[in-house]
Amino acid sequence: MKANMGTADRSIRILIAAVLAVLYFTGTITGTWAIVALVVAGVFVLTSFVSFCPAYTLFGVNTCKAKRA
């Protein structure tokens, strides 16, 4: 897996994941939507840590500023 996410993109995903987790754990969202939000938050955190988003590969997006060969 070659990194395809830049720093800003990773930071935004972590922020969104934190907001979704807070909404879940405070009980602001409940039921099926709460589970979906928690799963999305988990995916955002995981993809941020590995700097790779499979959806970006499908659409040809690359926000990483690393040197490209």
PQR file of N, CA, C, O and H, with PARSE charges and radii, in Angstrom:
ATOM      1  N   MET A   1       0.836  -1.180   0.000 -0.4000 1.5000
ATOM      2  CA  MET A   1       0.000   0.000   0.000 -0.0000 2.0000
ATOM      3  C   MET A   1       0.881   1.243   0.000  0.5500 1.7000
ATOM      4  O   MET A   1       1.730   1.431   0.871 -0.5500 1.4000
ATOM      5  N   LYS A   2       0.659   2.057  -0.971 -0.4000 1.5000
ATOM      6  CA  LYS A   2       1.386   3.309  -1.078 -0.0000 2.0000
ATOM      7  C   LYS A   2       0.505   4.418  -0.508  0.5500 1.7000
ATOM      8  O   LYS A   2      -0.683   4.496  -0.822 -0.5500 1.4000
ATOM      9  H   LYS A   2      -0.031   1.904  -1.679  0.4000 1.0000
ATOM     10  N   ALA A   3       1.080   5.263   0.318 -0.4000 1.5000
ATOM     11  CA  ALA A   3       0.318   6.338   0.961 -0.0000 2.0000
ATOM     12  C   ALA A   3      -0.342   7.224  -0.088  0.5500 1.7000
ATOM     13  O   ALA A   3       0.288   7.613  -1.072 -0.5500 1.4000
ATOM     14  H   ALA A   3       2.045   5.200   0.573  0.4000 1.0000
ATOM     15  N   ASN A   4      -1.629   7.542   0.135 -0.4000 1.5000
ATOM     16  CA  ASN A   4      -2.331   8.434  -0.782 -0.0000 2.0000
ATOM     17  C   ASN A   4      -3.122   9.512  -0.041  0.5500 1.7000
ATOM     18  O   ASN A   4      -4.000  10.154  -0.620 -0.5500 1.4000
ATOM     19  H   ASN A   4      -2.140   7.226   0.934  0.4000 1.0000
ATOM     20  N   MET A   5      -2.806   9.708   1.244 -0.4000 1.5000
ATOM     21  CA  MET A   5      -3.489  10.724   2.039 -0.0000 2.0000
ATOM     22  C   MET A   5      -2.480  11.713   2.604  0.5500 1.7000
ATOM     23  O   MET A   5      -1.453  11.327   3.162 -0.5500 1.4000
ATOM     24  H   MET A   5      -2.094   9.187   1.714  0.4000 1.0000
ATOM     25  N   GLY A   6      -2.791  12.987   2.450 -0.4000 1.5000
ATOM     26  CA  GLY A   6      -1.935  14.034   2.976 -0.0000 2.0000
ATOM     27  C   GLY A   6      -2.231  14.321   4.442  0.5500 1.7000
ATOM     28  O   GLY A   6      -3.167  13.769   5.019 -0.5500 1.4000
ATOM     29  H   GLY A   6      -3.625  13.301   1.996  0.4000 1.0000
ATOM     30  N   THR A   7      -1.424  15.188   5.033 -0.4000 1.5000
ATOM     31  CA  THR A   7      -1.550  15.523   6.451 -0.0000 2.0000
ATOM     32  C   THR A   7      -2.884  16.188   6.768  0.5500 1.7000
ATOM     33  O   THR A   7      -3.532  15.839   7.755 -0.5500 1.4000
ATOM     34  H   THR A   7      -0.664  15.637   4.564  0.4000 1.0000
ATOM     35  N   ALA A   8      -3.294  17.134   5.946 -0.4000 1.5000
ATOM     36  CA  ALA A   8      -4.563  17.833   6.190 -0.0000 2.0000
ATOM     37  C   ALA A   8      -5.730  16.854   6.133  0.5500 1.7000
ATOM     38  O   ALA A   8      -6.632  16.911   6.969 -0.5500 1.4000
ATOM     39  H   ALA A   8      -2.767  17.418   5.145  0.4000 1.0000
ATOM     40  N   ASP A   9      -5.716  15.969   5.164 -0.4000 1.5000
ATOM     41  CA  ASP A   9      -6.774  14.974   5.015 -0.0000 2.0000
ATOM     42  C   ASP A   9      -6.838  14.055   6.225  0.5500 1.7000
ATOM     43  O   ASP A   9      -7.919  13.745   6.728 -0.5500 1.4000
ATOM     44  H   ASP A   9      -4.984  15.922   4.485  0.4000 1.0000
ATOM     45  N   ARG A  10      -5.683  13.627   6.683 -0.4000 1.5000
ATOM     46  CA  ARG A  10      -5.631  12.759   7.861 -0.0000 2.0000
ATOM     47  C   ARG A  10      -6.157  13.480   9.096  0.5500 1.7000
ATOM     48  O   ARG A  10      -6.898  12.894   9.886 -0.5500 1.4000
ATOM     49  H   ARG A  10      -4.805  13.879   6.275  0.4000 1.0000
ATOM     50  N   SER A  11      -5.787  14.730   9.268 -0.4000 1.5000
ATOM     51  CA  SER A  11      -6.232  15.505  10.425 -0.0000 2.0000
ATOM     52  C   SER A  11      -7.745  15.708  10.424  0.5500 1.7000
ATOM     53  O   SER A  11      -8.393  15.604  11.465 -0.5500 1.4000
ATOM     54  H   SER A  11      -5.185  15.206   8.626  0.4000 1.0000
ATOM     55  N   ILE A  12      -8.296  15.996   9.261 -0.4000 1.5000
ATOM     56  CA  ILE A  12      -9.748  16.182   9.145 -0.0000 2.0000
ATOM     57  C   ILE A  12     -10.478  14.892   9.484  0.5500 1.7000
ATOM     58  O   ILE A  12     -11.505  14.922  10.162 -0.5500 1.4000
ATOM     59  H   ILE A  12      -7.770  16.080   8.415  0.4000 1.0000
ATOM     60  N   ARG A  13      -9.964  13.768   9.025 -0.4000 1.5000
ATOM     61  CA  ARG A  13     -10.599  12.481   9.323 -0.0000 2.0000
ATOM     62  C   ARG A  13     -10.558  12.165  10.823  0.5500 1.7000
ATOM     63  O   ARG A  13     -11.532  11.656  11.377 -0.5500 1.4000
ATOM     64  H   ARG A  13      -9.129  13.744   8.474  0.4000 1.0000
ATOM     65  N   ILE A  14      -9.445  12.464  11.471 -0.4000 1.5000
ATOM     66  CA  ILE A  14      -9.345  12.235  12.917 -0.0000 2.0000
ATOM     67  C   ILE A  14     -10.339  13.121  13.656  0.5500 1.7000
ATOM     68  O   ILE A  14     -10.990  12.671  14.599 -0.5500 1.4000
ATOM     69  H   ILE A  14      -8.654  12.878  11.021  0.4000 1.0000
ATOM     70  N   LEU A  15     -10.461  14.377  13.232 -0.4000 1.5000
ATOM     71  CA  LEU A  15     -11.403  15.305  13.861 -0.0000 2.0000
ATOM     72  C   LEU A  15     -12.844  14.822  13.696  0.5500 1.7000
ATOM     73  O   LEU A  15     -13.616  14.833  14.655 -0.5500 1.4000
ATOM     74  H   LEU A  15      -9.932  14.742  12.466  0.4000 1.0000
ATOM     75  N   ILE A  16     -13.205  14.401  12.492 -0.4000 1.5000
ATOM     76  CA  ILE A  16     -14.557  13.885  12.260 -0.0000 2.0000
ATOM     77  C   ILE A  16     -14.809  12.633  13.085  0.5500 1.7000
ATOM     78  O   ILE A  16     -15.897  12.462  13.634 -0.5500 1.4000
ATOM     79  H   ILE A  16     -12.578  14.392  11.714  0.4000 1.0000
ATOM     80  N   ALA A  17     -13.819  11.758  13.177 -0.4000 1.5000
ATOM     81  CA  ALA A  17     -13.957  10.537  13.977 -0.0000 2.0000
ATOM     82  C   ALA A  17     -14.165  10.875  15.445  0.5500 1.7000
ATOM     83  O   ALA A  17     -14.971  10.234  16.120 -0.5500 1.4000
ATOM     84  H   ALA A  17     -12.935  11.896  12.731  0.4000 1.0000
ATOM     85  N   ALA A  18     -13.447  11.874  15.945 -0.4000 1.5000
ATOM     86  CA  ALA A  18     -13.599  12.277  17.343 -0.0000 2.0000
ATOM     87  C   ALA A  18     -14.997  12.828  17.593  0.5500 1.7000
ATOM     88  O   ALA A  18     -15.612  12.516  18.613 -0.5500 1.4000
ATOM     89  H   ALA A  18     -12.792  12.394  15.397  0.4000 1.0000
ATOM     90  N   VAL A  19     -15.501  13.638  16.679 -0.4000 1.5000
ATOM     91  CA  VAL A  19     -16.849  14.196  16.830 -0.0000 2.0000
ATOM     92  C   VAL A  19     -17.890  13.082  16.822  0.5500 1.7000
ATOM     93  O   VAL A  19     -18.806  13.083  17.645 -0.5500 1.4000
ATOM     94  H   VAL A  19     -15.002  13.892  15.850  0.4000 1.0000
ATOM     95  N   LEU A  20     -17.756  12.142  15.907 -0.4000 1.5000
ATOM     96  CA  LEU A  20     -18.701  11.025  15.849 -0.0000 2.0000
ATOM     97  C   LEU A  20     -18.649  10.180  17.120  0.5500 1.7000
ATOM     98  O   LEU A  20     -19.686   9.739  17.616 -0.5500 1.4000
ATOM     99  H   LEU A  20     -17.012  12.141  15.239  0.4000 1.0000
ATOM    100  N   ALA A  21     -17.454   9.956  17.646 -0.4000 1.5000
ATOM    101  CA  ALA A  21     -17.315   9.170  18.879 -0.0000 2.0000
ATOM    102  C   ALA A  21     -17.954   9.898  20.057  0.5500 1.7000
ATOM    103  O   ALA A  21     -18.626   9.275  20.879 -0.5500 1.4000
ATOM    104  H   ALA A  21     -16.611  10.314  17.243  0.4000 1.0000
ATOM    105  N   VAL A  22     -17.753  11.197  20.143 -0.4000 1.5000
ATOM    106  CA  VAL A  22     -18.368  11.977  21.228 -0.0000 2.0000
ATOM    107  C   VAL A  22     -19.892  11.926  21.119  0.5500 1.7000
ATOM    108  O   VAL A  22     -20.579  11.753  22.125 -0.5500 1.4000
ATOM    109  H   VAL A  22     -17.208  11.703  19.475  0.4000 1.0000
ATOM    110  N   LEU A  23     -20.416  12.074  19.917 -0.4000 1.5000
ATOM    111  CA  LEU A  23     -21.875  11.996  19.727 -0.0000 2.0000
ATOM    112  C   LEU A  23     -22.409  10.633  20.152  0.5500 1.7000
ATOM    113  O   LEU A  23     -23.487  10.539  20.739 -0.5500 1.4000
ATOM    114  H   LEU A  23     -19.858  12.215  19.099  0.4000 1.0000
ATOM    115  N   TYR A  24     -21.658   9.583  19.857 -0.4000 1.5000
ATOM    116  CA  TYR A  24     -22.079   8.235  20.240 -0.0000 2.0000
ATOM    117  C   TYR A  24     -22.039   8.040  21.753  0.5500 1.7000
ATOM    118  O   TYR A  24     -23.015   7.595  22.356 -0.5500 1.4000
ATOM    119  H   TYR A  24     -20.782   9.659  19.380  0.4000 1.0000
ATOM    120  N   PHE A  25     -20.902   8.375  22.359 -0.4000 1.5000
ATOM    121  CA  PHE A  25     -20.727   8.089  23.780 -0.0000 2.0000
ATOM    122  C   PHE A  25     -21.532   9.010  24.695  0.5500 1.7000
ATOM    123  O   PHE A  25     -21.757   8.671  25.857 -0.5500 1.4000
ATOM    124  H   PHE A  25     -20.109   8.736  21.869  0.4000 1.0000
ATOM    125  N   THR A  26     -21.966  10.159  24.201 -0.4000 1.5000
ATOM    126  CA  THR A  26     -22.829  11.038  25.009 -0.0000 2.0000
ATOM    127  C   THR A  26     -24.299  10.700  24.819  0.5500 1.7000
ATOM    128  O   THR A  26     -25.160  11.255  25.501 -0.5500 1.4000
ATOM    129  H   THR A  26     -21.783  10.434  23.257  0.4000 1.0000
ATOM    130  N   GLY A  27     -24.588   9.795  23.898 -0.4000 1.5000
ATOM    131  CA  GLY A  27     -25.967   9.388  23.673 -0.0000 2.0000
ATOM    132  C   GLY A  27     -26.743  10.349  22.788  0.5500 1.7000
ATOM    133  O   GLY A  27     -27.967  10.251  22.704 -0.5500 1.4000
ATOM    134  H   GLY A  27     -23.888   9.343  23.344  0.4000 1.0000
ATOM    135  N   THR A  28     -26.067  11.267  22.133 -0.4000 1.5000
ATOM    136  CA  THR A  28     -26.741  12.212  21.252 -0.0000 2.0000
ATOM    137  C   THR A  28     -27.358  11.494  20.059  0.5500 1.7000
ATOM    138  O   THR A  28     -28.457  11.836  19.621 -0.5500 1.4000
ATOM    139  H   THR A  28     -25.072  11.346  22.202  0.4000 1.0000
ATOM    140  N   ILE A  29     -26.654  10.505  19.538 -0.4000 1.5000
ATOM    141  CA  ILE A  29     -27.215   9.669  18.484 -0.0000 2.0000
ATOM    142  C   ILE A  29     -27.344   8.257  19.032  0.5500 1.7000
ATOM    143  O   ILE A  29     -26.485   7.783  19.775 -0.5500 1.4000
ATOM    144  H   ILE A  29     -25.761  10.227  19.893  0.4000 1.0000
ATOM    145  N   THR A  30     -28.420   7.599  18.658 -0.4000 1.5000
ATOM    146  CA  THR A  30     -28.686   6.257  19.181 -0.0000 2.0000
ATOM    147  C   THR A  30     -29.166   5.348  18.060  0.5500 1.7000
ATOM    148  O   THR A  30     -29.433   5.791  16.943 -0.5500 1.4000
ATOM    149  H   THR A  30     -29.118   7.984  18.054  0.4000 1.0000
ATOM    150  N   GLY A  31     -29.265   4.086  18.382 -0.4000 1.5000
ATOM    151  CA  GLY A  31     -29.809   3.114  17.453 -0.0000 2.0000
ATOM    152  C   GLY A  31     -28.859   2.784  16.318  0.5500 1.7000
ATOM    153  O   GLY A  31     -27.639   2.781  16.482 -0.5500 1.4000
ATOM    154  H   GLY A  31     -29.048   3.725  19.289  0.4000 1.0000
ATOM    155  N   THR A  32     -29.443   2.508  15.172 -0.4000 1.5000
ATOM    156  CA  THR A  32     -28.666   2.105  14.003 -0.0000 2.0000
ATOM    157  C   THR A  32     -27.717   3.203  13.563  0.5500 1.7000
ATOM    158  O   THR A  32     -26.576   2.920  13.195 -0.5500 1.4000
ATOM    159  H   THR A  32     -30.434   2.510  15.039  0.4000 1.0000
ATOM    160  N   TRP A  33     -28.165   4.449  13.593 -0.4000 1.5000
ATOM    161  CA  TRP A  33     -27.302   5.564  13.192 -0.0000 2.0000
ATOM    162  C   TRP A  33     -26.078   5.668  14.081  0.5500 1.7000
ATOM    163  O   TRP A  33     -25.000   6.031  13.611 -0.5500 1.4000
ATOM    164  H   TRP A  33     -29.091   4.679  13.892  0.4000 1.0000
ATOM    165  N   ALA A  34     -26.228   5.360  15.339 -0.4000 1.5000
ATOM    166  CA  ALA A  34     -25.093   5.411  16.256 -0.0000 2.0000
ATOM    167  C   ALA A  34     -24.054   4.359  15.901  0.5500 1.7000
ATOM    168  O   ALA A  34     -22.854   4.636  15.925 -0.5500 1.4000
ATOM    169  H   ALA A  34     -27.104   5.065  15.721  0.4000 1.0000
ATOM    170  N   ILE A  35     -24.505   3.161  15.571 -0.4000 1.5000
ATOM    171  CA  ILE A  35     -23.587   2.089  15.189 -0.0000 2.0000
ATOM    172  C   ILE A  35     -22.881   2.451  13.881  0.5500 1.7000
ATOM    173  O   ILE A  35     -21.672   2.259  13.754 -0.5500 1.4000
ATOM    174  H   ILE A  35     -25.479   2.937  15.551  0.4000 1.0000
ATOM    175  N   VAL A  36     -23.625   2.966  12.923 -0.4000 1.5000
ATOM    176  CA  VAL A  36     -23.039   3.371  11.647 -0.0000 2.0000
ATOM    177  C   VAL A  36     -21.985   4.456  11.877  0.5500 1.7000
ATOM    178  O   VAL A  36     -20.897   4.401  11.302 -0.5500 1.4000
ATOM    179  H   VAL A  36     -24.607   3.121  13.026  0.4000 1.0000
ATOM    180  N   ALA A  37     -22.311   5.442  12.720 -0.4000 1.5000
ATOM    181  CA  ALA A  37     -21.369   6.529  13.007 -0.0000 2.0000
ATOM    182  C   ALA A  37     -20.106   5.998  13.667  0.5500 1.7000
ATOM    183  O   ALA A  37     -19.010   6.459  13.349 -0.5500 1.4000
ATOM    184  H   ALA A  37     -23.195   5.486  13.186  0.4000 1.0000
ATOM    185  N   LEU A  38     -20.234   5.050  14.568 -0.4000 1.5000
ATOM    186  CA  LEU A  38     -19.078   4.484  15.237 -0.0000 2.0000
ATOM    187  C   LEU A  38     -18.202   3.685  14.266  0.5500 1.7000
ATOM    188  O   LEU A  38     -16.976   3.732  14.357 -0.5500 1.4000
ATOM    189  H   LEU A  38     -21.125   4.676  14.827  0.4000 1.0000
ATOM    190  N   VAL A  39     -18.812   2.970  13.359 -0.4000 1.5000
ATOM    191  CA  VAL A  39     -18.056   2.218  12.348 -0.0000 2.0000
ATOM    192  C   VAL A  39     -17.321   3.182  11.415  0.5500 1.7000
ATOM    193  O   VAL A  39     -16.152   2.968  11.095 -0.5500 1.4000
ATOM    194  H   VAL A  39     -19.809   2.931  13.285  0.4000 1.0000
ATOM    195  N   VAL A  40     -18.004   4.237  10.983 -0.4000 1.5000
ATOM    196  CA  VAL A  40     -17.368   5.240  10.122 -0.0000 2.0000
ATOM    197  C   VAL A  40     -16.193   5.885  10.847  0.5500 1.7000
ATOM    198  O   VAL A  40     -15.133   6.093  10.257 -0.5500 1.4000
ATOM    199  H   VAL A  40     -18.954   4.411  11.243  0.4000 1.0000
ATOM    200  N   ALA A  41     -16.378   6.198  12.119 -0.4000 1.5000
ATOM    201  CA  ALA A  41     -15.290   6.786  12.912 -0.0000 2.0000
ATOM    202  C   ALA A  41     -14.101   5.832  12.973  0.5500 1.7000
ATOM    203  O   ALA A  41     -12.956   6.262  12.830 -0.5500 1.4000
ATOM    204  H   ALA A  41     -17.239   6.029  12.599  0.4000 1.0000
ATOM    205  N   GLY A  42     -14.359   4.555  13.181 -0.4000 1.5000
ATOM    206  CA  GLY A  42     -13.288   3.565  13.225 -0.0000 2.0000
ATOM    207  C   GLY A  42     -12.544   3.461  11.902  0.5500 1.7000
ATOM    208  O   GLY A  42     -11.317   3.362  11.886 -0.5500 1.4000
ATOM    209  H   GLY A  42     -15.289   4.206  13.298  0.4000 1.0000
ATOM    210  N   VAL A  43     -13.272   3.482  10.802 -0.4000 1.5000
ATOM    211  CA  VAL A  43     -12.643   3.423   9.474 -0.0000 2.0000
ATOM    212  C   VAL A  43     -11.802   4.671   9.244  0.5500 1.7000
ATOM    213  O   VAL A  43     -10.693   4.582   8.718 -0.5500 1.4000
ATOM    214  H   VAL A  43     -14.268   3.562  10.816  0.4000 1.0000
ATOM    215  N   PHE A  44     -12.321   5.841   9.636 -0.4000 1.5000
ATOM    216  CA  PHE A  44     -11.562   7.083   9.476 -0.0000 2.0000
ATOM    217  C   PHE A  44     -10.265   7.047  10.271  0.5500 1.7000
ATOM    218  O   PHE A  44      -9.221   7.470   9.773 -0.5500 1.4000
ATOM    219  H   PHE A  44     -13.221   5.913  10.064  0.4000 1.0000
ATOM    220  N   VAL A  45     -10.320   6.552  11.491 -0.4000 1.5000
ATOM    221  CA  VAL A  45      -9.107   6.478  12.318 -0.0000 2.0000
ATOM    222  C   VAL A  45      -8.105   5.504  11.695  0.5500 1.7000
ATOM    223  O   VAL A  45      -6.918   5.811  11.586 -0.5500 1.4000
ATOM    224  H   VAL A  45     -11.168   6.209  11.895  0.4000 1.0000
ATOM    225  N   LEU A  46      -8.581   4.349  11.294 -0.4000 1.5000
ATOM    226  CA  LEU A  46      -7.697   3.344  10.691 -0.0000 2.0000
ATOM    227  C   LEU A  46      -7.029   3.869   9.427  0.5500 1.7000
ATOM    228  O   LEU A  46      -5.815   3.742   9.268 -0.5500 1.4000
ATOM    229  H   LEU A  46      -9.546   4.099  11.382  0.4000 1.0000
ATOM    230  N   THR A  47      -7.810   4.456   8.532 -0.4000 1.5000
ATOM    231  CA  THR A  47      -7.228   4.959   7.291 -0.0000 2.0000
ATOM    232  C   THR A  47      -6.288   6.132   7.551  0.5500 1.7000
ATOM    233  O   THR A  47      -5.330   6.332   6.804 -0.5500 1.4000
ATOM    234  H   THR A  47      -8.796   4.560   8.661  0.4000 1.0000
ATOM    235  N   SER A  48      -6.546   6.897   8.586 -0.4000 1.5000
ATOM    236  CA  SER A  48      -5.648   8.010   8.924 -0.0000 2.0000
ATOM    237  C   SER A  48      -4.309   7.503   9.425  0.5500 1.7000
ATOM    238  O   SER A  48      -3.270   8.072   9.090 -0.5500 1.4000
ATOM    239  H   SER A  48      -7.324   6.734   9.193  0.4000 1.0000
ATOM    240  N   PHE A  49      -4.312   6.446  10.219 -0.4000 1.5000
ATOM    241  CA  PHE A  49      -3.066   5.917  10.754 -0.0000 2.0000
ATOM    242  C   PHE A  49      -2.198   5.256   9.689  0.5500 1.7000
ATOM    243  O   PHE A  49      -0.971   5.321   9.763 -0.5500 1.4000
ATOM    244  H   PHE A  49      -5.156   5.984  10.491  0.4000 1.0000
ATOM    245  N   VAL A  50      -2.818   4.626   8.705 -0.4000 1.5000
ATOM    246  CA  VAL A  50      -2.035   3.967   7.670 -0.0000 2.0000
ATOM    247  C   VAL A  50      -1.808   4.859   6.448  0.5500 1.7000
ATOM    248  O   VAL A  50      -1.095   4.472   5.522 -0.5500 1.4000
ATOM    249  H   VAL A  50      -3.814   4.573   8.644  0.4000 1.0000
ATOM    250  N   SER A  51      -2.406   6.040   6.442 -0.4000 1.5000
ATOM    251  CA  SER A  51      -2.276   7.023   5.345 -0.0000 2.0000
ATOM    252  C   SER A  51      -2.687   6.452   3.992  0.5500 1.7000
ATOM    253  O   SER A  51      -2.137   6.826   2.957 -0.5500 1.4000
ATOM    254  H   SER A  51      -2.985   6.354   7.194  0.4000 1.0000
ATOM    255  N   PHE A  52      -3.641   5.562   4.011 -0.4000 1.5000
ATOM    256  CA  PHE A  52      -4.102   4.941   2.768 -0.0000 2.0000
ATOM    257  C   PHE A  52      -5.612   4.808   2.793  0.5500 1.7000
ATOM    258  O   PHE A  52      -6.176   4.285   3.754 -0.5500 1.4000
ATOM    259  H   PHE A  52      -4.089   5.259   4.852  0.4000 1.0000
ATOM    260  N   CYS A  53      -6.270   5.276   1.742 -0.4000 1.5000
ATOM    261  CA  CYS A  53      -7.712   5.153   1.618 -0.0000 2.0000
ATOM    262  C   CYS A  53      -8.028   4.364   0.350  0.5500 1.7000
ATOM    263  O   CYS A  53      -7.718   4.824  -0.749 -0.5500 1.4000
ATOM    264  H   CYS A  53      -5.812   5.701   0.961  0.4000 1.0000
ATOM    265  N   PRO A  54      -8.634   3.194   0.479 -0.5600 1.5000
ATOM    266  CA  PRO A  54      -8.961   2.390  -0.701  0.2800 2.0000
ATOM    267  C   PRO A  54      -9.893   3.114  -1.679  0.5500 1.7000
ATOM    268  O   PRO A  54      -9.783   2.924  -2.890 -0.5500 1.4000
ATOM    269  N   ALA A  55     -10.795   3.930  -1.170 -0.4000 1.5000
ATOM    270  CA  ALA A  55     -11.709   4.675  -2.048 -0.0000 2.0000
ATOM    271  C   ALA A  55     -10.936   5.667  -2.916  0.5500 1.7000
ATOM    272  O   ALA A  55     -11.300   5.893  -4.069 -0.5500 1.4000
ATOM    273  H   ALA A  55     -10.884   4.084  -0.186  0.4000 1.0000
ATOM    274  N   TYR A  56      -9.881   6.255  -2.375 -0.4000 1.5000
ATOM    275  CA  TYR A  56      -9.062   7.172  -3.164 -0.0000 2.0000
ATOM    276  C   TYR A  56      -8.430   6.450  -4.343  0.5500 1.7000
ATOM    277  O   TYR A  56      -8.312   7.011  -5.433 -0.5500 1.4000
ATOM    278  H   TYR A  56      -9.585   6.071  -1.437  0.4000 1.0000
ATOM    279  N   THR A  57      -8.024   5.208  -4.124 -0.4000 1.5000
ATOM    280  CA  THR A  57      -7.427   4.419  -5.198 -0.0000 2.0000
ATOM    281  C   THR A  57      -8.446   4.175  -6.312  0.5500 1.7000
ATOM    282  O   THR A  57      -8.112   4.255  -7.494 -0.5500 1.4000
ATOM    283  H   THR A  57      -8.120   4.753  -3.239  0.4000 1.0000
ATOM    284  N   LEU A  58      -9.678   3.880  -5.930 -0.4000 1.5000
ATOM    285  CA  LEU A  58     -10.723   3.625  -6.924 -0.0000 2.0000
ATOM    286  C   LEU A  58     -11.003   4.854  -7.788  0.5500 1.7000
ATOM    287  O   LEU A  58     -11.255   4.735  -8.987 -0.5500 1.4000
ATOM    288  H   LEU A  58      -9.949   3.815  -4.969  0.4000 1.0000
ATOM    289  N   PHE A  59     -10.957   6.042  -7.167 -0.4000 1.5000
ATOM    290  CA  PHE A  59     -11.272   7.277  -7.885 -0.0000 2.0000
ATOM    291  C   PHE A  59     -10.036   8.014  -8.395  0.5500 1.7000
ATOM    292  O   PHE A  59     -10.164   9.066  -9.022 -0.5500 1.4000
ATOM    293  H   PHE A  59     -10.752   6.139  -6.193  0.4000 1.0000
ATOM    294  N   GLY A  60      -8.850   7.482  -8.138 -0.4000 1.5000
ATOM    295  CA  GLY A  60      -7.622   8.100  -8.632 -0.0000 2.0000
ATOM    296  C   GLY A  60      -7.216   9.359  -7.884  0.5500 1.7000
ATOM    297  O   GLY A  60      -6.542  10.221  -8.448 -0.5500 1.4000
ATOM    298  H   GLY A  60      -8.746   6.627  -7.629  0.4000 1.0000
ATOM    299  N   VAL A  61      -7.613   9.478  -6.627 -0.4000 1.5000
ATOM    300  CA  VAL A  61      -7.293  10.654  -5.821 -0.0000 2.0000
ATOM    301  C   VAL A  61      -6.011  10.393  -5.034  0.5500 1.7000
ATOM    302  O   VAL A  61      -5.802   9.292  -4.525 -0.5500 1.4000
ATOM    303  H   VAL A  61      -8.160   8.777  -6.169  0.4000 1.0000
ATOM    304  N   ASN A  62      -5.157  11.409  -4.936 -0.4000 1.5000
ATOM    305  CA  ASN A  62      -3.949  11.310  -4.136 -0.0000 2.0000
ATOM    306  C   ASN A  62      -3.667  12.684  -3.524  0.5500 1.7000
ATOM    307  O   ASN A  62      -3.278  13.611  -4.235 -0.5500 1.4000
ATOM    308  H   ASN A  62      -5.327  12.303  -5.350  0.4000 1.0000
ATOM    309  N   THR A  63      -3.861  12.815  -2.208 -0.4000 1.5000
ATOM    310  CA  THR A  63      -3.632  14.088  -1.532 -0.0000 2.0000
ATOM    311  C   THR A  63      -2.283  14.134  -0.830  0.5500 1.7000
ATOM    312  O   THR A  63      -1.960  15.115  -0.160 -0.5500 1.4000
ATOM    313  H   THR A  63      -4.176  12.062  -1.631  0.4000 1.0000
ATOM    314  N   CYS A  64      -1.501  13.077  -0.983 -0.4000 1.5000
ATOM    315  CA  CYS A  64      -0.208  12.988  -0.340 -0.0000 2.0000
ATOM    316  C   CYS A  64       0.813  13.838  -1.118  0.5500 1.7000
ATOM    317  O   CYS A  64       0.891  13.749  -2.343 -0.5500 1.4000
ATOM    318  H   CYS A  64      -1.764  12.280  -1.527  0.4000 1.0000
ATOM    319  N   LYS A  65       1.580  14.648  -0.410 -0.4000 1.5000
ATOM    320  CA  LYS A  65       2.568  15.519  -1.045 -0.0000 2.0000
ATOM    321  C   LYS A  65       3.933  14.862  -1.171  0.5500 1.7000
ATOM    322  O   LYS A  65       4.895  15.517  -1.574 -0.5500 1.4000
ATOM    323  H   LYS A  65       1.517  14.721   0.585  0.4000 1.0000
ATOM    324  N   ALA A  66       4.038  13.574  -0.832 -0.4000 1.5000
ATOM    325  CA  ALA A  66       5.312  12.864  -0.918 -0.0000 2.0000
ATOM    326  C   ALA A  66       5.769  12.803  -2.367  0.5500 1.7000
ATOM    327  O   ALA A  66       4.969  12.923  -3.295 -0.5500 1.4000
ATOM    328  H   ALA A  66       3.257  13.042  -0.504  0.4000 1.0000
ATOM    329  N   LYS A  67       7.074  12.613  -2.542 -0.4000 1.5000
ATOM    330  CA  LYS A  67       7.620  12.521  -3.894 -0.0000 2.0000
ATOM    331  C   LYS A  67       7.012  11.336  -4.618  0.5500 1.7000
ATOM    332  O   LYS A  67       6.945  10.223  -4.096 -0.5500 1.4000
ATOM    333  H   LYS A  67       7.724  12.516  -1.789  0.4000 1.0000
ATOM    334  N   ARG A  68       6.582  11.605  -5.811 -0.4000 1.5000
ATOM    335  CA  ARG A  68       5.986  10.546  -6.621 -0.0000 2.0000
ATOM    336  C   ARG A  68       6.977  10.131  -7.692  0.5500 1.7000
ATOM    337  O   ARG A  68       7.583  10.975  -8.353 -0.5500 1.4000
ATOM    338  H   ARG A  68       6.637  12.509  -6.235  0.4000 1.0000
ATOM    339  N   ALA A  69       7.135   8.841  -7.857 -0.4000 1.5000
ATOM    340  CA  ALA A  69       8.093   8.333  -8.857 -0.0000 2.0000
ATOM    341  C   ALA A  69       7.462   8.264 -10.229  0.5500 1.7000
ATOM    342  O   ALA A  69       8.117   7.861 -11.190 -0.5500 1.4000
ATOM    343  H   ALA A  69       6.643   8.156  -7.321  0.4000 1.0000
TER
END
